[in-house]
Amino acid sequence: MSISRSWTTDSQEIAFHADPAKLALYRISPSAVAMHLQGAVRGMPGSVFQIPNQDGLNIWLQIKAEQRAYSAQLETYPIQTPDGPVPLAQLGTLDRQTAPNALGKFEFFVYRKKGIEPSQVPPNVRREIIQWVYDQPDETMFKVEAKPDFTYKPVKGSFGKTKCSLVFPALGID
């Protein structure tokens, strides 16, 4: 589980180390503990708010930011077990560690932190991060998921139609 305030610099992570004997005592699996923590820290869909004739809005549930910012707060987070809720600290240990961020290693962000616009960053510096993005596998860059409540509705206009309506008159073509 990672609690991070920046995507451009090293992040502080809180690592949970499950104790197999304690998990067995409380009859809960490591994946069930991870699911509880994911829901608490990252959030999870709680419901869908439906509006007639429109796509639904996902409602996410998450504990308040001030209740999940520090490892000491998570130690008391209740994990639901077959025997009832148990504080996370009774199932293992938590420790804070620094995790280097892949994007923080690029010189591009040194310029951005100085307030320099991306188009003003030297081309060789821009090329470095652009190449890194191109080299990433699709699974790293994109999240593809099914949207069960989605229905396709064609739009009345199109980009091509708009482009033609702007270009042709400019060229003197009706």
ZIGI-V998844 format. One record per backbone hydrogen bond with DSSP energy under -0.5 kcal/mol. NH is the residue of the N-H (numbers start at 0). CO is the residue of the C=O. Records with the same first field share a line. If there is no record, write none. Layout:
NH = CO / CO
//
This chain:
2 = 11
3 = 1
10 = 98
12 = 10 / 96
13 = 0
14 = 12 / 94
16 = 14 / 92
17 = 15
18 = 90
19 = 17
22 = 18
23 = 19
24 = 20
25 = 21
26 = 23
27 = 22
32 = 28
33 = 29
34 = 30
35 = 31
36 = 32
37 = 33
38 = 34
39 = 35
40 = 36
41 = 37
42 = 37
43 = 60
45 = 58
46 = 58
48 = 56
49 = 47
53 = 50
56 = 48
57 = 55
58 = 46
59 = 57
60 = 43
62 = 39
66 = 63
67 = 64
72 = 69
73 = 69
74 = 70
75 = 71 / 72
76 = 73
78 = 85
79 = 77
80 = 83
81 = 25
83 = 80
85 = 78
87 = 76
88 = 74
89 = 86
90 = 87
92 = 16
94 = 14
96 = 12
98 = 10
99 = 97
104 = 101
105 = 102
108 = 105
109 = 106
110 = 106
111 = 107
112 = 108
113 = 109 / 110
114 = 111
115 = 110
119 = 116
120 = 116 / 117
124 = 121
125 = 121
126 = 122
127 = 123
128 = 124
129 = 125
130 = 126
131 = 127
132 = 128
133 = 129
134 = 130
135 = 131 / 132
139 = 136
140 = 136
141 = 137
143 = 141
144 = 142
147 = 145
149 = 146
161 = 157
162 = 158
163 = 159
164 = 160
165 = 161 / 162
166 = 162
167 = 163
169 = 165
170 = 166
171 = 167 / 168
172 = 167
//
